[in-house]
Amino acid sequence: MKIMTVVGARPNFMKAAPVVFAIHDHNARVAAQSGESRSNAGAKLQLVLVHTGQHYDEAMSGAFFSDLGLPKPDIHLEVGSGSHAAQTAEIMRRFEGVLLAEKPDVVVVFGDVNSTVACALVASKISLDASGTRPLIAHVEAGLRSFDSSMPEEINRVITDHLSDLLFVTEESAVQNLHREGIRPEKIHFVGNTMIDSLLASMERADKSAILDQFGLRSSSDESPSGIRRYALLTLHRPSNVDNQKTFLNILEGLEELSSSCPILFSAHPRTRKRIAEFGLERFFQATADAGIRLLDPLGYLDFLCLMKHAALVVTDSGGIQEETTCLGVPCVTVRENTERPVTVTCGTNTIAGTSTENIRRAVKEQMNPRKHAGMPEKWDGKAAGRIVEVIVRGFRKKKKTDL
């Protein structure tokens, strides 16, 4: 069986890496067995890793492949940036040729970026042989819903789920969402969260990062028993936050009180930096060693994970970071009006603040004296990718029997 895994943007890489490794583990088990036991285990899986190039520079792509131990992509589409329509169309155009040449049995897509929906659309309409055969489509991180159709990601999520044959979900709310939308139950598989697989597998290496020393965050003070100074971490990238001058200003003003007493490290997307200059917001980034908001270039996965683990608070608009802080037990303030990951609020350490200045201030104060961590969400145990590969193998065998 040939499995094609497709990644395109930074959030995909952490979700895809464990699946790649689980495929390698499956093949190692098959190779170690013989005779009847091998036939029970199944045949080796052929992996083709495709990178669309939606995120393409070193900071947003290459460094993550290295940190996660991902192999070099077998195929790189080198699509680059563009409007939603132009980028999605170009991915579809280039991916069609890849499918026709490689003829995979299964296409696995991840998350909710443009690459996800573009490749699912192509795979759903392709004919790989005279009988009209198309690959099975598997969606990792299916069923999440913000119920906010103004978010491009929400459109991508819904369309991809309704095109897919196998839907792998990370939390119970996603199962219920798919049921309400009429998805057949046999398509839905509650497997856990591959983002958390990556985090748990990488924690030991992240602990060896020199990033705390690089930013002067080590402390010998008796007031810091952990040996690490108090700091907060900030990420913003959603167009609804950083491309809207008033909303961006509201968020920064909401963080002023915190930044006066606690340094905030802001790992800024290149587009976010552009908006800071365009909107004349540089005054918010006059940081000192002990206070203010310090602008950083995008960080690699291991460095960022180390900073996140030791932060007193994380402020973000990222869905993945809501999950990671939940796993780490780190207080998180989400500057959005909603979340497609409600388990991070009900079970984790996340609170939804919205984007008004007063609400952000209030949420920050509450989270600096956080409630007790309620525990890890169900099946966030580092084994999600193994479950996914098992389901894919079973699903393909079932399809083959049906086709006979």
C-alpha positions in Angstrom: 0.0 0.0 0.0 1.3 3.5 -0.9 0.5 6.2 1.6 1.0 9.8 0.5 1.2 12.3 3.4 0.8 16.0 2.5 2.1 18.9 4.5 2.1 22.6 3.6 2.3 24.9 6.6 4.1 25.1 9.9 1.2 23.6 12.0 1.1 20.5 9.7 4.6 19.5 10.5 4.1 18.6 14.1 0.9 16.7 13.3 2.5 14.8 10.4 5.8 13.8 12.0 4.3 11.1 14.3 2.4 9.5 11.4 5.6 9.3 9.4 7.3 7.6 12.3 4.4 5.3 12.9 4.6 4.1 9.3 8.3 3.4 9.7 7.5 1.5 13.0 4.8 -0.6 11.1 7.4 -1.5 8.4 10.0 -2.4 11.0 7.5 -4.8 12.7 6.6 -6.4 9.3 10.3 -6.8 8.5 10.9 -8.5 11.9 8.2 -11.1 11.3 8.0 -14.0 9.0 5.6 -16.6 7.7 2.1 -16.6 9.1 2.9 -13.9 11.6 4.0 -11.6 8.8 0.8 -12.2 6.9 -1.2 -11.2 9.9 0.8 -8.0 10.3 0.3 -7.1 6.7 2.6 -5.8 4.0 5.1 -3.0 4.2 3.7 0.5 3.6 5.3 2.7 1.0 5.5 6.3 2.2 5.5 9.4 -0.1 5.9 12.7 1.7 4.7 15.7 -0.2 5.4 19.3 0.8 3.3 21.9 -1.0 5.5 24.8 0.0 2.7 26.9 1.5 5.3 27.8 4.1 8.6 27.7 2.4 11.4 29.7 4.2 13.8 28.2 6.7 12.2 29.7 9.8 8.7 28.6 8.8 9.6 25.2 7.3 13.1 23.9 7.1 14.0 24.3 10.7 10.9 22.5 11.7 11.7 19.5 9.6 15.1 19.3 11.2 13.8 19.8 14.8 11.1 17.1 14.3 13.5 14.6 12.6 11.3 14.6 9.4 13.0 13.3 6.3 13.4 15.5 3.3 10.1 15.6 1.3 10.0 13.2 -1.6 8.1 15.8 -3.6 8.2 19.6 -3.1 5.5 21.6 -5.0 7.2 25.0 -4.2 3.8 26.8 -4.4 4.8 29.8 -2.1 2.5 32.5 -0.9 -0.5 34.1 -2.5 -4.2 35.0 -1.9 -6.4 32.2 -0.6 -7.8 31.6 -4.1 -4.5 31.8 -5.9 -2.6 29.6 -3.5 -5.4 27.0 -3.3 -5.7 26.8 -7.0 -2.0 26.5 -7.6 -1.7 23.7 -5.0 -4.5 21.9 -6.8 -3.0 22.3 -10.2 0.4 21.0 -9.1 -0.9 18.2 -6.9 -3.0 16.7 -9.6 0.1 15.8 -11.6 1.7 14.2 -8.5 -1.4 12.0 -7.9 -1.5 10.9 -11.5 2.2 10.0 -11.4 2.4 8.4 -8.0 -1.1 6.7 -7.8 -1.2 6.4 -4.0 -3.7 4.2 -2.3 -4.3 6.7 0.5 -3.8 10.4 0.8 -3.4 11.8 4.4 -4.0 15.5 5.0 -3.6 17.4 8.2 -5.3 20.3 10.0 -7.1 23.1 8.3 -4.7 25.1 6.1 -5.1 25.8 2.3 -3.0 22.8 1.4 -5.3 20.5 3.4 -8.5 21.4 1.5 -6.8 21.8 -1.9 -5.2 18.3 -1.8 -8.4 16.7 -0.5 -10.4 18.3 -3.3 -8.0 17.0 -6.0 -7.9 13.5 -4.4 -11.7 13.3 -4.2 -12.1 14.0 -8.0 -9.2 12.2 -9.4 -9.4 9.0 -11.5 -6.2 6.9 -11.2 -7.2 4.2 -13.6 -9.8 3.3 -16.2 -12.3 2.1 -13.6 -12.3 5.6 -11.9 -10.4 4.5 -8.8 -9.4 7.3 -6.5 -7.3 7.1 -3.3 -8.8 6.9 0.2 -8.7 10.3 1.9 -7.7 10.5 5.5 -8.1 13.7 7.5 -6.0 14.0 10.7 -7.6 16.5 13.2 -11.1 16.2 11.8 -14.3 17.5 13.3 -13.0 20.6 15.1 -15.4 23.6 14.7 -15.3 27.2 15.8 -18.7 27.8 14.3 -17.3 31.0 12.8 -17.5 31.0 9.1 -15.5 34.2 8.8 -12.4 32.1 9.6 -10.8 30.6 6.4 -9.7 27.6 8.5 -13.3 26.8 9.4 -14.2 26.6 5.7 -11.2 24.4 5.1 -12.1 22.1 8.0 -15.7 21.5 7.0 -15.0 20.9 3.3 -12.1 18.5 4.0 -14.2 16.5 6.5 -17.0 16.0 4.0 -14.6 14.8 1.3 -12.7 12.4 3.5 -13.2 8.6 4.0 -11.4 8.4 7.3 -11.8 11.1 9.9 -9.3 11.1 12.8 -10.4 13.2 15.7 -8.6 14.6 18.7 -11.4 15.2 21.2 -15.0 14.1 21.9 -16.5 17.5 20.8 -15.2 16.7 17.3 -17.1 13.4 17.2 -20.3 15.1 18.1 -19.8 17.8 15.5 -19.4 15.2 12.8 -22.4 13.3 13.9 -24.5 16.5 13.7 -23.3 17.1 10.2 -24.5 13.7 9.1 -21.1 12.0 8.7 -21.4 8.3 8.9 -20.2 6.9 12.2 -18.0 4.3 10.6 -15.8 7.0 9.1 -15.1 8.6 12.5 -12.2 7.5 14.6 -11.3 9.0 18.0 -7.6 8.4 18.1 -6.0 11.3 20.1 -3.8 14.1 19.1 -0.7 13.8 17.0 0.4 17.3 17.9 0.7 16.0 21.5 2.6 12.9 20.2 5.2 15.3 18.8 5.3 17.3 22.0 5.8 14.3 24.3 8.4 12.8 22.0 10.4 16.1 21.7 10.3 17.3 25.4 13.7 15.8 26.3 15.4 17.4 23.4 13.6 20.7 24.0 14.9 20.7 27.6 18.4 20.9 26.2 17.7 24.0 24.2 19.9 27.0 25.0 17.1 29.5 24.3 16.6 30.4 28.0 20.3 31.4 28.3 20.2 33.2 25.0 17.4 35.5 26.2 18.9 35.9 29.7 16.0 34.1 31.4 18.1 32.1 33.9 18.0 33.4 37.4 20.0 32.8 40.6 17.5 34.8 42.7 16.0 33.0 45.7 12.6 34.4 44.5 12.8 32.0 41.6 13.2 28.5 42.9 13.0 27.1 39.4 16.1 29.1 38.4 14.1 30.8 35.6 12.9 34.3 35.6 9.2 35.0 35.2 8.2 35.8 31.6 5.2 35.5 29.3 5.1 34.3 25.7 3.0 35.8 22.9 2.1 34.6 19.4 -0.3 36.3 17.0 -0.8 35.4 13.3 -4.5 35.3 12.4 -5.5 38.0 9.9 -8.5 38.9 12.0 -6.1 40.0 14.7 -3.0 41.3 13.0 -4.4 42.7 9.8 -7.0 44.8 11.6 -5.4 47.9 13.1 -8.0 48.4 15.9 -8.0 44.8 17.0 -4.2 44.6 17.0 -4.1 47.8 19.1 -6.7 46.4 21.5 -4.6 43.3 22.1 -1.4 45.2 22.7 -3.1 47.7 25.1 -4.6 44.7 26.9 -1.1 43.4 27.5 0.4 46.7 28.7 -0.2 46.1 32.4 1.4 42.6 32.2 4.3 43.9 30.2 5.1 46.6 32.8 6.0 44.0 35.3 6.9 40.9 33.3 8.8 40.7 30.0 6.8 39.3 27.1 8.6 37.4 24.3 6.7 37.8 21.0 7.7 35.3 18.4 6.3 37.2 15.4 5.3 35.9 12.0 6.9 38.0 9.1 3.4 39.3 8.2 2.9 40.4 11.7 6.1 42.4 11.8 5.0 44.1 8.5 1.7 45.2 10.1 3.5 46.6 13.2 5.4 49.0 11.0 2.4 49.7 8.8 0.1 50.5 11.7 2.7 52.5 13.6 2.7 50.2 16.7 6.4 50.2 17.3 5.9 52.1 20.7 4.7 48.9 22.2 8.0 47.1 21.6 10.4 49.3 23.6 11.5 46.3 25.7 14.0 46.2 28.6 15.5 43.1 30.3 12.8 43.2 32.9 9.7 44.5 31.1 8.0 45.3 27.8 7.3 43.3 24.7 10.4 41.9 23.0 10.0 41.1 19.3 11.6 37.8 18.2 12.1 36.2 14.8 10.1 33.0 14.3 11.6 30.2 16.4 12.3 26.6 15.7 10.0 23.9 17.3 12.4 22.8 20.1 13.3 26.4 21.1 9.7 27.5 21.2 8.6 24.4 23.1 11.3 25.1 25.7 10.1 28.7 26.1 6.4 27.6 26.3 7.1 25.0 29.0 8.7 27.5 31.3 6.5 30.5 30.6 4.3 31.9 33.4 1.6 32.6 30.8 1.1 32.2 27.0 -1.1 34.6 25.0 -2.0 33.3 21.6 -4.5 33.1 18.8 -3.1 29.7 17.7 -5.2 26.5 18.0 -2.2 24.3 18.3 -0.7 26.3 21.1 -4.0 26.1 23.0 -3.4 22.3 22.9 0.3 22.3 23.7 -0.2 24.6 26.8 -3.0 22.3 28.0 -0.6 19.3 27.7 2.2 21.3 29.6 -0.2 22.7 32.2 0.8 26.2 31.3 -1.8 29.0 31.7 -3.0 30.2 28.3 -5.1 33.3 27.2 -6.6 32.9 23.7 -7.2 36.3 22.1 -10.1 35.1 19.9 -13.9 35.1 20.3 -14.1 31.3 20.0 -12.1 28.1 19.9 -12.5 25.0 17.9 -10.7 23.1 20.7 -13.1 23.4 23.7 -11.3 20.6 25.5 -8.5 23.0 26.2 -10.9 25.1 28.2 -12.9 22.4 29.9 -10.0 20.1 30.7 -7.0 22.2 30.2 -5.5 25.6 31.2 -6.9 27.8 28.4 -9.3 30.7 28.7 -11.0 32.5 25.8 -10.6 36.3 26.3 -11.9 37.8 23.0 -10.1 40.8 21.6 -11.3 43.7 23.7 -8.7 45.4 25.8 -10.6 45.1 29.1 -11.4 41.4 28.6 -7.8 40.6 27.8 -6.6 42.5 30.9 -9.1 40.6 33.0 -8.2 37.2 31.6 -4.4 37.8 32.0 -5.0 38.7 35.7 -7.0 35.5 36.3 -4.5 33.3 34.5 -1.6 34.6 36.4 -3.3 33.0 39.4 -4.6 30.0 37.5 -6.9 27.2 38.5 -5.6 23.8 39.1 -4.9 21.8 35.9 -7.8 19.4 35.4 -5.7 16.8 33.7 -4.8 15.5 30.3 -7.6 15.1 27.7 -8.6 11.6 26.8 -6.1 9.7 24.5 -3.6 12.6 24.5 -1.0 9.9 25.4 1.6 10.1 22.6 0.1 7.1 20.8 -2.4 8.7 18.4 -0.2 8.2 15.3 0.0 4.4 15.9 -3.8 4.2 16.1 -4.1 6.2 12.9 -1.8 3.9 10.9 -3.7 0.8 12.2 -7.0 2.3 11.1 -5.6 3.2 7.6 -4.3 -0.3 7.1 -7.7 -1.8 8.2 -9.6 0.7 6.0 -7.5 -0.1 2.9 -7.9 -3.9 3.4 -11.7 -3.4 3.7 -11.8 -1.3 0.6 -9.8 -3.9 -1.3 -12.2 -6.6 -0.3 -15.2 -4.5 -1.4 -13.5 -3.8 -4.8 -13.0 -7.5 -5.5 
